[in-house]
Amino acid sequence: MTIFQALILGIIQGLGEFLPISSSAHLVLVPWVLDWPYAGLTFDVALHIGTLISVVAFFWRDWFSLINSALRRDGTQEARMFWYLLAATVPGAAVGYLFEEQAETIFRTPLLIGVLLIMMGIVLYWVDRSAAKIKSIRGVSLSDSLLIGLSQAFAILPGVSRSGVTMTVGRALGLTREAAARFSFLLSTPIIVGAGLFKLKDITPGDINAAFVAGVISSAVVGFISIGFLLRYLARRSFAVFAWYRFAVGSAVIVIALVRF
């Protein structure tokens, strides 16, 4: 892998991990369209490290406050939120562990990804237009957290999008757009940590090269920018632009897949 390819894939990861467009789908589709070789496990770890850096850098104050409240057992919403986030992590982590092999093989078919991009776009658009906006992130309950966490299981399918499905369920439960995004981002932290640690065990110091570093830096910088952008954007606007983007990309992928077939 060249440094240029690493930078491009890092940018894609930084955008797709946090915007509701599916990073896993784009990391399959871009090499497929451009005929690039598979980046490999080592580079997957680099991308996870990059997005972990970005989400921790953006939300470290939030996590510090959540952990501090939980350790003090002060009975506040922040203390409860910490445990809600941990509980919500379990379903997605379990499914990811059980179906990791399928996620790396049969689920990565471009035609399937194109269909899922469109289907999730339709669901996101419909839910966002019809859902109420009555709860801030402080209004999230344990049942809300578990439902949002359970939805992460579907993100094993490239094209669904972890951020996309969790934000959609958050909106369906009455969260404002910004609250749904913020909860999704906080929830991504333990998932990204777990995925990175799980894959890190197979990496040796000799695997780290210039492309690895380029992937970490580009995904971290772009991920940080993406988080801030989306929170500001959703304070004023809807998810419609992301749904339309999914329609366009999904349709193009289906056409290309059928032509190549």
PyMOL commands that set and color helices and strands:
alter all, ss='L'
color gray80, all
select helices_A, chain A and resi 3-16+23-34+41-72+77-98+100-104+106-108+110-130+137-139+142-156+162-172+177-200+205-207+210-234+240-260
alter helices_A, ss='H'
color red, helices_A
deselect
rebuild
show_as cartoon
